[in-house]
Amino acid sequence: MKLTKLLSIAAICAVAINANASERLTLKAAKSSTSYYQMAVQIGENVSKITNKELSLTIEESQGSVQNVKELRKRSGNYVFTTPPVLLKLANSKEAMFKNDNPADYEKARALFPIPYLTMHMVVKADSGINSFEDLKGKSLLIGKGSYGAREAKKYIELFGLQDEVKLIGAELSGAVSALKNGQIDGFATSSSYPAPNVIEAGASTKIKLLSMSDEQIALTKRDKIVIPAGTYSGVEEDTSTTTLPVGVYTTTKMSEETAYKLTKAFWESKPALEKQNSWWKAIQFENLEMFNTKLHKGALKYYNEVNATIPERLK
């Protein structure tokens, strides 16, 4: 009898331990100074809470979306990452920074859900005399390195006829705010959903200005236009026209259907809480699924079918 009781107790304990065990996921995000890292932390906290810690996300800092995409080739299990859809399109087409890679390595990528879009910010001191991109001639602009923002900033400088006219600094963005405040640089470029943490920090420590793009300049970039409303940042009292790019959260076919389902469901059920944490989440709706070019993970698709979301055929 005693042995039977002991075995029963052991079985009950094993069930209890298993019920409380968290399934661990890794979310590769962005640099810690960006809004995308902050978003990843918010997603991780809310998913853990709403699943009663059944899912546990470890947030990893990265050098940017290119690194996130390239790492999917060697990551196993529950690897989750953020990237603009265009990078996966380039990877599958063996183009640009993926020209030396095997496109087959990227075929296992699967979409989960959209997050707030990338917004380009060009930040200068308010008293710098820089009021337009043309005024950047002879000035220094810190653009970061290895990130979407760094590549976009360099591209814009070239597209706007300022190549060799502006000193581009490929240093880490983590030092941009102090460098601007201390006069070591004339401005910096960053890509984050607004309000971006590093731009908020810059506005809190010195008077700043954001450079607007004309409609003609935006057309040259082949990106979508977005307007950052006046008052978003301290001291910036005018609307700022700039560019934006969709961003999504992805995983791979190595993630189980059940886990992808739970993660996707938890994200959308967390959205009211996320919106209370930051206003940038309000823009994300089921309609944003249109931005994806990569097929949805079967687990994510299961959830979207349950809630009767409209899913483009190409994503099924």
Summary of the structure (lengths in Angstrom):
residues: 316
radius of gyration: 22.1
end to end distance: 55.6
largest distance: 87.9
contacts: 1045
relative contact order: 0.16
helix: 45%
strand: 21%
